[in-house]
Amino acid sequence: MSDNLESLILEHLRALRSGQSRIEDDLKEVKHRLTSLESTVAGSRRDSVGTQEDIYRQQAVIDKLKERLDRIEKRLDLVE
């Protein structure tokens, strides 16, 4: 009976070890995918910041052009 009990315990320990191994493999995959996702999000943020900077630059150019146009209209007495 002692041999059967010992065998049963060893069988359960092997099953536990096998399950733990699968969990570790899954965790490695999840970590890899999370790292990939974080890289993608960081890249998107960089792109967004670059786009926002372009918008601000364009707005500054538009504001300068508007000022010049207003001055020209004043000089030519086109303003009511």
PyMOL Python script that loads the backbone (N, CA, C, O; Angstrom):
from pymol import cmd

cmd.read_pdbstr("""\
ATOM      1  N   MET A   1       0.819  -1.181   0.000  1.00  0.00           N
ATOM      2  CA  MET A   1       0.000   0.000   0.000  1.00  0.00           C
ATOM      3  C   MET A   1       0.872   1.259   0.000  1.00  0.00           C
ATOM      4  O   MET A   1       0.518   2.267  -0.611  1.00  0.00           O
ATOM      5  N   SER A   2       2.011   1.192   0.688  1.00  0.00           N
ATOM      6  CA  SER A   2       2.934   2.308   0.753  1.00  0.00           C
ATOM      7  C   SER A   2       3.471   2.633  -0.638  1.00  0.00           C
ATOM      8  O   SER A   2       3.646   3.801  -0.985  1.00  0.00           O
ATOM      9  N   ASP A   3       3.735   1.578  -1.445  1.00  0.00           N
ATOM     10  CA  ASP A   3       4.215   1.789  -2.810  1.00  0.00           C
ATOM     11  C   ASP A   3       3.139   2.457  -3.668  1.00  0.00           C
ATOM     12  O   ASP A   3       3.431   3.346  -4.467  1.00  0.00           O
ATOM     13  N   ASN A   4       1.895   2.019  -3.492  1.00  0.00           N
ATOM     14  CA  ASN A   4       0.799   2.626  -4.254  1.00  0.00           C
ATOM     15  C   ASN A   4       0.618   4.103  -3.882  1.00  0.00           C
ATOM     16  O   ASN A   4       0.397   4.951  -4.746  1.00  0.00           O
ATOM     17  N   LEU A   5       0.713   4.383  -2.604  1.00  0.00           N
ATOM     18  CA  LEU A   5       0.563   5.764  -2.132  1.00  0.00           C
ATOM     19  C   LEU A   5       1.703   6.629  -2.665  1.00  0.00           C
ATOM     20  O   LEU A   5       1.496   7.759  -3.106  1.00  0.00           O
ATOM     21  N   GLU A   6       2.893   6.075  -2.613  1.00  0.00           N
ATOM     22  CA  GLU A   6       4.055   6.794  -3.112  1.00  0.00           C
ATOM     23  C   GLU A   6       3.927   7.046  -4.619  1.00  0.00           C
ATOM     24  O   GLU A   6       4.240   8.134  -5.103  1.00  0.00           O
ATOM     25  N   SER A   7       3.478   6.061  -5.329  1.00  0.00           N
ATOM     26  CA  SER A   7       3.279   6.166  -6.774  1.00  0.00           C
ATOM     27  C   SER A   7       2.206   7.209  -7.092  1.00  0.00           C
ATOM     28  O   SER A   7       2.358   8.007  -8.017  1.00  0.00           O
ATOM     29  N   LEU A   8       1.141   7.193  -6.331  1.00  0.00           N
ATOM     30  CA  LEU A   8       0.055   8.155  -6.523  1.00  0.00           C
ATOM     31  C   LEU A   8       0.538   9.581  -6.261  1.00  0.00           C
ATOM     32  O   LEU A   8       0.208  10.502  -7.008  1.00  0.00           O
ATOM     33  N   ILE A   9       1.314   9.753  -5.206  1.00  0.00           N
ATOM     34  CA  ILE A   9       1.857  11.077  -4.883  1.00  0.00           C
ATOM     35  C   ILE A   9       2.786  11.554  -5.982  1.00  0.00           C
ATOM     36  O   ILE A   9       2.720  12.715  -6.385  1.00  0.00           O
ATOM     37  N   LEU A  10       3.657  10.670  -6.475  1.00  0.00           N
ATOM     38  CA  LEU A  10       4.573  11.036  -7.555  1.00  0.00           C
ATOM     39  C   LEU A  10       3.806  11.407  -8.831  1.00  0.00           C
ATOM     40  O   LEU A  10       4.184  12.331  -9.551  1.00  0.00           O
ATOM     41  N   GLU A  11       2.737  10.679  -9.091  1.00  0.00           N
ATOM     42  CA  GLU A  11       1.914  10.971 -10.270  1.00  0.00           C
ATOM     43  C   GLU A  11       1.278  12.357 -10.158  1.00  0.00           C
ATOM     44  O   GLU A  11       1.238  13.103 -11.136  1.00  0.00           O
ATOM     45  N   HIS A  12       0.791  12.694  -8.993  1.00  0.00           N
ATOM     46  CA  HIS A  12       0.201  14.015  -8.780  1.00  0.00           C
ATOM     47  C   HIS A  12       1.256  15.112  -8.870  1.00  0.00           C
ATOM     48  O   HIS A  12       1.001  16.182  -9.424  1.00  0.00           O
ATOM     49  N   LEU A  13       2.438  14.844  -8.325  1.00  0.00           N
ATOM     50  CA  LEU A  13       3.515  15.829  -8.401  1.00  0.00           C
ATOM     51  C   LEU A  13       3.936  16.076  -9.846  1.00  0.00           C
ATOM     52  O   LEU A  13       4.193  17.217 -10.232  1.00  0.00           O
ATOM     53  N   ARG A  14       4.007  15.021 -10.640  1.00  0.00           N
ATOM     54  CA  ARG A  14       4.342  15.171 -12.069  1.00  0.00           C
ATOM     55  C   ARG A  14       3.274  15.989 -12.794  1.00  0.00           C
ATOM     56  O   ARG A  14       3.591  16.842 -13.623  1.00  0.00           O
ATOM     57  N   ALA A  15       2.011  15.722 -12.477  1.00  0.00           N
ATOM     58  CA  ALA A  15       0.920  16.471 -13.110  1.00  0.00           C
ATOM     59  C   ALA A  15       1.004  17.946 -12.721  1.00  0.00           C
ATOM     60  O   ALA A  15       0.809  18.828 -13.559  1.00  0.00           O
ATOM     61  N   LEU A  16       1.295  18.208 -11.447  1.00  0.00           N
ATOM     62  CA  LEU A  16       1.444  19.589 -10.994  1.00  0.00           C
ATOM     63  C   LEU A  16       2.614  20.280 -11.696  1.00  0.00           C
ATOM     64  O   LEU A  16       2.497  21.429 -12.124  1.00  0.00           O
ATOM     65  N   ARG A  17       3.724  19.584 -11.809  1.00  0.00           N
ATOM     66  CA  ARG A  17       4.899  20.137 -12.470  1.00  0.00           C
ATOM     67  C   ARG A  17       4.601  20.431 -13.936  1.00  0.00           C
ATOM     68  O   ARG A  17       5.016  21.463 -14.465  1.00  0.00           O
ATOM     69  N   SER A  18       3.888  19.529 -14.584  1.00  0.00           N
ATOM     70  CA  SER A  18       3.514  19.718 -15.982  1.00  0.00           C
ATOM     71  C   SER A  18       2.595  20.927 -16.146  1.00  0.00           C
ATOM     72  O   SER A  18       2.769  21.732 -17.061  1.00  0.00           O
ATOM     73  N   GLY A  19       1.625  21.043 -15.258  1.00  0.00           N
ATOM     74  CA  GLY A  19       0.714  22.185 -15.286  1.00  0.00           C
ATOM     75  C   GLY A  19       1.454  23.487 -15.045  1.00  0.00           C
ATOM     76  O   GLY A  19       1.188  24.490 -15.707  1.00  0.00           O
ATOM     77  N   GLN A  20       2.380  23.474 -14.103  1.00  0.00           N
ATOM     78  CA  GLN A  20       3.162  24.669 -13.804  1.00  0.00           C
ATOM     79  C   GLN A  20       4.014  25.058 -15.008  1.00  0.00           C
ATOM     80  O   GLN A  20       4.174  26.241 -15.308  1.00  0.00           O
ATOM     81  N   SER A  21       4.548  24.077 -15.682  1.00  0.00           N
ATOM     82  CA  SER A  21       5.351  24.350 -16.880  1.00  0.00           C
ATOM     83  C   SER A  21       4.513  25.023 -17.966  1.00  0.00           C
ATOM     84  O   SER A  21       4.970  25.964 -18.615  1.00  0.00           O
ATOM     85  N   ARG A  22       3.287  24.537 -18.159  1.00  0.00           N
ATOM     86  CA  ARG A  22       2.400  25.149 -19.150  1.00  0.00           C
ATOM     87  C   ARG A  22       2.065  26.595 -18.759  1.00  0.00           C
ATOM     88  O   ARG A  22       2.036  27.486 -19.608  1.00  0.00           O
ATOM     89  N   ILE A  23       1.818  26.809 -17.484  1.00  0.00           N
ATOM     90  CA  ILE A  23       1.504  28.162 -17.003  1.00  0.00           C
ATOM     91  C   ILE A  23       2.703  29.090 -17.232  1.00  0.00           C
ATOM     92  O   ILE A  23       2.526  30.233 -17.652  1.00  0.00           O
ATOM     93  N   GLU A  24       3.912  28.608 -16.960  1.00  0.00           N
ATOM     94  CA  GLU A  24       5.109  29.424 -17.177  1.00  0.00           C
ATOM     95  C   GLU A  24       5.267  29.768 -18.648  1.00  0.00           C
ATOM     96  O   GLU A  24       5.617  30.900 -18.983  1.00  0.00           O
ATOM     97  N   ASP A  25       5.014  28.805 -19.533  1.00  0.00           N
ATOM     98  CA  ASP A  25       5.097  29.067 -20.976  1.00  0.00           C
ATOM     99  C   ASP A  25       4.057  30.101 -21.398  1.00  0.00           C
ATOM    100  O   ASP A  25       4.356  31.011 -22.171  1.00  0.00           O
ATOM    101  N   ASP A  26       2.844  29.958 -20.889  1.00  0.00           N
ATOM    102  CA  ASP A  26       1.790  30.928 -21.206  1.00  0.00           C
ATOM    103  C   ASP A  26       2.161  32.319 -20.698  1.00  0.00           C
ATOM    104  O   ASP A  26       1.929  33.314 -21.385  1.00  0.00           O
ATOM    105  N   LEU A  27       2.736  32.391 -19.500  1.00  0.00           N
ATOM    106  CA  LEU A  27       3.127  33.670 -18.918  1.00  0.00           C
ATOM    107  C   LEU A  27       4.220  34.336 -19.764  1.00  0.00           C
ATOM    108  O   LEU A  27       4.202  35.551 -19.958  1.00  0.00           O
ATOM    109  N   LYS A  28       5.160  33.543 -20.262  1.00  0.00           N
ATOM    110  CA  LYS A  28       6.203  34.092 -21.135  1.00  0.00           C
ATOM    111  C   LYS A  28       5.578  34.686 -22.391  1.00  0.00           C
ATOM    112  O   LYS A  28       5.976  35.766 -22.830  1.00  0.00           O
ATOM    113  N   GLU A  29       4.612  33.998 -22.969  1.00  0.00           N
ATOM    114  CA  GLU A  29       3.939  34.492 -24.162  1.00  0.00           C
ATOM    115  C   GLU A  29       3.167  35.782 -23.861  1.00  0.00           C
ATOM    116  O   GLU A  29       3.194  36.727 -24.649  1.00  0.00           O
ATOM    117  N   VAL A  30       2.490  35.811 -22.730  1.00  0.00           N
ATOM    118  CA  VAL A  30       1.733  37.006 -22.340  1.00  0.00           C
ATOM    119  C   VAL A  30       2.693  38.187 -22.141  1.00  0.00           C
ATOM    120  O   VAL A  30       2.397  39.302 -22.571  1.00  0.00           O
ATOM    121  N   LYS A  31       3.826  37.952 -21.500  1.00  0.00           N
ATOM    122  CA  LYS A  31       4.805  39.020 -21.302  1.00  0.00           C
ATOM    123  C   LYS A  31       5.313  39.538 -22.638  1.00  0.00           C
ATOM    124  O   LYS A  31       5.456  40.746 -22.826  1.00  0.00           O
ATOM    125  N   HIS A  32       5.586  38.627 -23.563  1.00  0.00           N
ATOM    126  CA  HIS A  32       6.065  39.022 -24.886  1.00  0.00           C
ATOM    127  C   HIS A  32       5.011  39.864 -25.606  1.00  0.00           C
ATOM    128  O   HIS A  32       5.331  40.896 -26.197  1.00  0.00           O
ATOM    129  N   ARG A  33       3.765  39.424 -25.554  1.00  0.00           N
ATOM    130  CA  ARG A  33       2.692  40.160 -26.223  1.00  0.00           C
ATOM    131  C   ARG A  33       2.462  41.520 -25.562  1.00  0.00           C
ATOM    132  O   ARG A  33       2.177  42.498 -26.253  1.00  0.00           O
ATOM    133  N   LEU A  34       2.580  41.593 -24.243  1.00  0.00           N
ATOM    134  CA  LEU A  34       2.419  42.857 -23.530  1.00  0.00           C
ATOM    135  C   LEU A  34       3.519  43.838 -23.923  1.00  0.00           C
ATOM    136  O   LEU A  34       3.258  45.022 -24.135  1.00  0.00           O
ATOM    137  N   THR A  35       4.743  43.342 -24.019  1.00  0.00           N
ATOM    138  CA  THR A  35       5.855  44.189 -24.438  1.00  0.00           C
ATOM    139  C   THR A  35       5.616  44.728 -25.842  1.00  0.00           C
ATOM    140  O   THR A  35       5.871  45.901 -26.115  1.00  0.00           O
ATOM    141  N   SER A  36       5.129  43.875 -26.724  1.00  0.00           N
ATOM    142  CA  SER A  36       4.819  44.293 -28.088  1.00  0.00           C
ATOM    143  C   SER A  36       3.729  45.360 -28.093  1.00  0.00           C
ATOM    144  O   SER A  36       3.821  46.350 -28.818  1.00  0.00           O
ATOM    145  N   LEU A  37       2.710  45.151 -27.289  1.00  0.00           N
ATOM    146  CA  LEU A  37       1.612  46.112 -27.184  1.00  0.00           C
ATOM    147  C   LEU A  37       2.101  47.451 -26.633  1.00  0.00           C
ATOM    148  O   LEU A  37       1.705  48.506 -27.128  1.00  0.00           O
ATOM    149  N   GLU A  38       2.955  47.413 -25.618  1.00  0.00           N
ATOM    150  CA  GLU A  38       3.501  48.642 -25.048  1.00  0.00           C
ATOM    151  C   GLU A  38       4.320  49.406 -26.092  1.00  0.00           C
ATOM    152  O   GLU A  38       4.257  50.634 -26.160  1.00  0.00           O
ATOM    153  N   SER A  39       5.078  48.684 -26.892  1.00  0.00           N
ATOM    154  CA  SER A  39       5.862  49.326 -27.950  1.00  0.00           C
ATOM    155  C   SER A  39       4.954  49.985 -28.970  1.00  0.00           C
ATOM    156  O   SER A  39       5.233  51.091 -29.433  1.00  0.00           O
ATOM    157  N   THR A  40       3.878  49.315 -29.319  1.00  0.00           N
ATOM    158  CA  THR A  40       2.929  49.863 -30.282  1.00  0.00           C
ATOM    159  C   THR A  40       2.271  51.125 -29.736  1.00  0.00           C
ATOM    160  O   THR A  40       2.124  52.111 -30.458  1.00  0.00           O
ATOM    161  N   VAL A  41       1.880  51.098 -28.480  1.00  0.00           N
ATOM    162  CA  VAL A  41       1.246  52.267 -27.854  1.00  0.00           C
ATOM    163  C   VAL A  41       2.233  53.435 -27.796  1.00  0.00           C
ATOM    164  O   VAL A  41       1.868  54.578 -28.072  1.00  0.00           O
ATOM    165  N   ALA A  42       3.472  53.143 -27.438  1.00  0.00           N
ATOM    166  CA  ALA A  42       4.487  54.203 -27.379  1.00  0.00           C
ATOM    167  C   ALA A  42       4.701  54.806 -28.762  1.00  0.00           C
ATOM    168  O   ALA A  42       4.831  56.024 -28.890  1.00  0.00           O
ATOM    169  N   GLY A  43       4.740  53.977 -29.791  1.00  0.00           N
ATOM    170  CA  GLY A  43       4.882  54.475 -31.155  1.00  0.00           C
ATOM    171  C   GLY A  43       3.704  55.333 -31.563  1.00  0.00           C
ATOM    172  O   GLY A  43       3.877  56.365 -32.212  1.00  0.00           O
ATOM    173  N   SER A  44       2.520  54.917 -31.191  1.00  0.00           N
ATOM    174  CA  SER A  44       1.318  55.697 -31.508  1.00  0.00           C
ATOM    175  C   SER A  44       1.352  57.050 -30.811  1.00  0.00           C
ATOM    176  O   SER A  44       0.960  58.065 -31.386  1.00  0.00           O
ATOM    177  N   ARG A  45       1.815  57.055 -29.593  1.00  0.00           N
ATOM    178  CA  ARG A  45       1.907  58.320 -28.857  1.00  0.00           C
ATOM    179  C   ARG A  45       2.910  59.258 -29.532  1.00  0.00           C
ATOM    180  O   ARG A  45       2.660  60.456 -29.660  1.00  0.00           O
ATOM    181  N   ARG A  46       4.059  58.697 -29.966  1.00  0.00           N
ATOM    182  CA  ARG A  46       5.048  59.525 -30.661  1.00  0.00           C
ATOM    183  C   ARG A  46       4.449  60.106 -31.937  1.00  0.00           C
ATOM    184  O   ARG A  46       4.645  61.283 -32.240  1.00  0.00           O
ATOM    185  N   ASP A  47       3.722  59.282 -32.680  1.00  0.00           N
ATOM    186  CA  ASP A  47       3.082  59.756 -33.909  1.00  0.00           C
ATOM    187  C   ASP A  47       2.073  60.855 -33.603  1.00  0.00           C
ATOM    188  O   ASP A  47       1.992  61.856 -34.316  1.00  0.00           O
ATOM    189  N   SER A  48       1.309  60.656 -32.537  1.00  0.00           N
ATOM    190  CA  SER A  48       0.297  61.639 -32.149  1.00  0.00           C
ATOM    191  C   SER A  48       0.944  62.964 -31.771  1.00  0.00           C
ATOM    192  O   SER A  48       0.451  64.027 -32.148  1.00  0.00           O
ATOM    193  N   VAL A  49       2.028  62.905 -31.041  1.00  0.00           N
ATOM    194  CA  VAL A  49       2.732  64.126 -30.628  1.00  0.00           C
ATOM    195  C   VAL A  49       3.280  64.833 -31.866  1.00  0.00           C
ATOM    196  O   VAL A  49       3.202  66.057 -31.971  1.00  0.00           O
ATOM    197  N   GLY A  50       3.836  64.061 -32.801  1.00  0.00           N
ATOM    198  CA  GLY A  50       4.351  64.655 -34.026  1.00  0.00           C
ATOM    199  C   GLY A  50       3.251  65.323 -34.820  1.00  0.00           C
ATOM    200  O   GLY A  50       3.447  66.415 -35.355  1.00  0.00           O
ATOM    201  N   THR A  51       2.107  64.692 -34.905  1.00  0.00           N
ATOM    202  CA  THR A  51       0.969  65.258 -35.614  1.00  0.00           C
ATOM    203  C   THR A  51       0.492  66.532 -34.926  1.00  0.00           C
ATOM    204  O   THR A  51       0.178  67.517 -35.593  1.00  0.00           O
ATOM    205  N   GLN A  52       0.439  66.516 -33.622  1.00  0.00           N
ATOM    206  CA  GLN A  52       0.002  67.693 -32.863  1.00  0.00           C
ATOM    207  C   GLN A  52       0.970  68.847 -33.083  1.00  0.00           C
ATOM    208  O   GLN A  52       0.541  69.992 -33.225  1.00  0.00           O
ATOM    209  N   GLU A  53       2.279  68.563 -33.115  1.00  0.00           N
ATOM    210  CA  GLU A  53       3.261  69.610 -33.367  1.00  0.00           C
ATOM    211  C   GLU A  53       3.057  70.210 -34.756  1.00  0.00           C
ATOM    212  O   GLU A  53       3.157  71.424 -34.931  1.00  0.00           O
ATOM    213  N   ASP A  54       2.775  69.366 -35.733  1.00  0.00           N
ATOM    214  CA  ASP A  54       2.514  69.861 -37.091  1.00  0.00           C
ATOM    215  C   ASP A  54       1.300  70.782 -37.110  1.00  0.00           C
ATOM    216  O   ASP A  54       1.317  71.822 -37.769  1.00  0.00           O
ATOM    217  N   ILE A  55       0.264  70.409 -36.399  1.00  0.00           N
ATOM    218  CA  ILE A  55      -0.949  71.236 -36.333  1.00  0.00           C
ATOM    219  C   ILE A  55      -0.627  72.594 -35.713  1.00  0.00           C
ATOM    220  O   ILE A  55      -1.086  73.621 -36.212  1.00  0.00           O
ATOM    221  N   TYR A  56       0.151  72.613 -34.641  1.00  0.00           N
ATOM    222  CA  TYR A  56       0.505  73.877 -33.985  1.00  0.00           C
ATOM    223  C   TYR A  56       1.330  74.762 -34.924  1.00  0.00           C
ATOM    224  O   TYR A  56       1.116  75.972 -34.994  1.00  0.00           O
ATOM    225  N   ARG A  57       2.280  74.142 -35.649  1.00  0.00           N
ATOM    226  CA  ARG A  57       3.093  74.902 -36.591  1.00  0.00           C
ATOM    227  C   ARG A  57       2.227  75.493 -37.695  1.00  0.00           C
ATOM    228  O   ARG A  57       2.385  76.659 -38.057  1.00  0.00           O
ATOM    229  N   GLN A  58       1.323  74.698 -38.224  1.00  0.00           N
ATOM    230  CA  GLN A  58       0.427  75.182 -39.280  1.00  0.00           C
ATOM    231  C   GLN A  58      -0.448  76.317 -38.776  1.00  0.00           C
ATOM    232  O   GLN A  58      -0.678  77.289 -39.495  1.00  0.00           O
ATOM    233  N   GLN A  59      -0.931  76.204 -37.568  1.00  0.00           N
ATOM    234  CA  GLN A  59      -1.765  77.267 -36.997  1.00  0.00           C
ATOM    235  C   GLN A  59      -0.969  78.554 -36.838  1.00  0.00           C
ATOM    236  O   GLN A  59      -1.496  79.643 -37.066  1.00  0.00           O
ATOM    237  N   ALA A  60       0.296  78.438 -36.450  1.00  0.00           N
ATOM    238  CA  ALA A  60       1.143  79.627 -36.314  1.00  0.00           C
ATOM    239  C   ALA A  60       1.328  80.294 -37.671  1.00  0.00           C
ATOM    240  O   ALA A  60       1.277  81.520 -37.769  1.00  0.00           O
ATOM    241  N   VAL A  61       1.540  79.507 -38.711  1.00  0.00           N
ATOM    242  CA  VAL A  61       1.691  80.063 -40.058  1.00  0.00           C
ATOM    243  C   VAL A  61       0.394  80.744 -40.491  1.00  0.00           C
ATOM    244  O   VAL A  61       0.425  81.840 -41.049  1.00  0.00           O
ATOM    245  N   ILE A  62      -0.732  80.107 -40.241  1.00  0.00           N
ATOM    246  CA  ILE A  62      -2.030  80.690 -40.596  1.00  0.00           C
ATOM    247  C   ILE A  62      -2.243  82.010 -39.861  1.00  0.00           C
ATOM    248  O   ILE A  62      -2.724  82.979 -40.449  1.00  0.00           O
ATOM    249  N   ASP A  63      -1.886  82.051 -38.577  1.00  0.00           N
ATOM    250  CA  ASP A  63      -2.039  83.288 -37.794  1.00  0.00           C
ATOM    251  C   ASP A  63      -1.184  84.413 -38.380  1.00  0.00           C
ATOM    252  O   ASP A  63      -1.647  85.549 -38.483  1.00  0.00           O
ATOM    253  N   LYS A  64       0.063  84.109 -38.766  1.00  0.00           N
ATOM    254  CA  LYS A  64       0.933  85.122 -39.359  1.00  0.00           C
ATOM    255  C   LYS A  64       0.372  85.615 -40.688  1.00  0.00           C
ATOM    256  O   LYS A  64       0.394  86.812 -40.971  1.00  0.00           O
ATOM    257  N   LEU A  65      -0.131  84.687 -41.502  1.00  0.00           N
ATOM    258  CA  LEU A  65      -0.717  85.085 -42.777  1.00  0.00           C
ATOM    259  C   LEU A  65      -1.943  85.972 -42.575  1.00  0.00           C
ATOM    260  O   LEU A  65      -2.159  86.928 -43.319  1.00  0.00           O
ATOM    261  N   LYS A  66      -2.735  85.649 -41.570  1.00  0.00           N
ATOM    262  CA  LYS A  66      -3.925  86.449 -41.275  1.00  0.00           C
ATOM    263  C   LYS A  66      -3.520  87.861 -40.852  1.00  0.00           C
ATOM    264  O   LYS A  66      -4.142  88.836 -41.274  1.00  0.00           O
ATOM    265  N   GLU A  67      -2.485  87.976 -40.023  1.00  0.00           N
ATOM    266  CA  GLU A  67      -1.998  89.292 -39.605  1.00  0.00           C
ATOM    267  C   GLU A  67      -1.534  90.109 -40.812  1.00  0.00           C
ATOM    268  O   GLU A  67      -1.841  91.295 -40.926  1.00  0.00           O
ATOM    269  N   ARG A  68      -0.795  89.461 -41.703  1.00  0.00           N
ATOM    270  CA  ARG A  68      -0.310  90.163 -42.897  1.00  0.00           C
ATOM    271  C   ARG A  68      -1.476  90.600 -43.777  1.00  0.00           C
ATOM    272  O   ARG A  68      -1.485  91.717 -44.294  1.00  0.00           O
ATOM    273  N   LEU A  69      -2.442  89.732 -43.942  1.00  0.00           N
ATOM    274  CA  LEU A  69      -3.611  90.058 -44.761  1.00  0.00           C
ATOM    275  C   LEU A  69      -4.390  91.230 -44.147  1.00  0.00           C
ATOM    276  O   LEU A  69      -4.865  92.112 -44.863  1.00  0.00           O
ATOM    277  N   ASP A  70      -4.513  91.227 -42.828  1.00  0.00           N
ATOM    278  CA  ASP A  70      -5.205  92.327 -42.145  1.00  0.00           C
ATOM    279  C   ASP A  70      -4.461  93.646 -42.381  1.00  0.00           C
ATOM    280  O   ASP A  70      -5.090  94.673 -42.635  1.00  0.00           O
ATOM    281  N   ARG A  71      -3.126  93.623 -42.299  1.00  0.00           N
ATOM    282  CA  ARG A  71      -2.331  94.832 -42.546  1.00  0.00           C
ATOM    283  C   ARG A  71      -2.499  95.320 -43.981  1.00  0.00           C
ATOM    284  O   ARG A  71      -2.649  96.517 -44.223  1.00  0.00           O
ATOM    285  N   ILE A  72      -2.475  94.394 -44.921  1.00  0.00           N
ATOM    286  CA  ILE A  72      -2.640  94.761 -46.333  1.00  0.00           C
ATOM    287  C   ILE A  72      -4.004  95.383 -46.561  1.00  0.00           C
ATOM    288  O   ILE A  72      -4.119  96.400 -47.246  1.00  0.00           O
ATOM    289  N   GLU A  73      -5.045  94.777 -45.990  1.00  0.00           N
ATOM    290  CA  GLU A  73      -6.402  95.326 -46.140  1.00  0.00           C
ATOM    291  C   GLU A  73      -6.493  96.728 -45.558  1.00  0.00           C
ATOM    292  O   GLU A  73      -7.163  97.596 -46.118  1.00  0.00           O
ATOM    293  N   LYS A  74      -5.813  96.951 -44.422  1.00  0.00           N
ATOM    294  CA  LYS A  74      -5.833  98.282 -43.802  1.00  0.00           C
ATOM    295  C   LYS A  74      -5.144  99.301 -44.700  1.00  0.00           C
ATOM    296  O   LYS A  74      -5.661 100.398 -44.916  1.00  0.00           O
ATOM    297  N   ARG A  75      -3.987  98.938 -45.216  1.00  0.00           N
ATOM    298  CA  ARG A  75      -3.222  99.864 -46.070  1.00  0.00           C
ATOM    299  C   ARG A  75      -3.996 100.246 -47.324  1.00  0.00           C
ATOM    300  O   ARG A  75      -3.934 101.385 -47.787  1.00  0.00           O
ATOM    301  N   LEU A  76      -4.717  99.288 -47.857  1.00  0.00           N
ATOM    302  CA  LEU A  76      -5.477  99.544 -49.090  1.00  0.00           C
ATOM    303  C   LEU A  76      -6.869 100.081 -48.801  1.00  0.00           C
ATOM    304  O   LEU A  76      -7.676 100.259 -49.714  1.00  0.00           O
ATOM    305  N   ASP A  77      -7.140 100.333 -47.560  1.00  0.00           N
ATOM    306  CA  ASP A  77      -8.454 100.817 -47.123  1.00  0.00           C
ATOM    307  C   ASP A  77      -9.600  99.910 -47.582  1.00  0.00           C
ATOM    308  O   ASP A  77     -10.646 100.373 -48.038  1.00  0.00           O
ATOM    309  N   LEU A  78      -9.368  98.624 -47.446  1.00  0.00           N
ATOM    310  CA  LEU A  78     -10.392  97.654 -47.812  1.00  0.00           C
ATOM    311  C   LEU A  78     -11.238  97.227 -46.602  1.00  0.00           C
ATOM    312  O   LEU A  78     -12.210  96.485 -46.743  1.00  0.00           O
ATOM    313  N   VAL A  79     -10.857  97.699 -45.436  1.00  0.00           N
ATOM    314  CA  VAL A  79     -11.542  97.345 -44.201  1.00  0.00           C
ATOM    315  C   VAL A  79     -12.682  98.317 -43.987  1.00  0.00           C
ATOM    316  O   VAL A  79     -12.505  99.524 -44.151  1.00  0.00           O
ATOM    317  N   GLU A  80     -13.836  97.818 -43.628  1.00  0.00           N
ATOM    318  CA  GLU A  80     -15.000  98.679 -43.378  1.00  0.00           C
ATOM    319  C   GLU A  80     -14.959  99.270 -42.001  1.00  0.00           C
ATOM    320  O   GLU A  80     -15.860 100.019 -41.623  1.00  0.00           O
TER     321      GLU A  80
END
""", "prot")
cmd.dss("prot")
cmd.show_as("cartoon", "prot")
cmd.util.cbc("prot")
cmd.orient("prot")
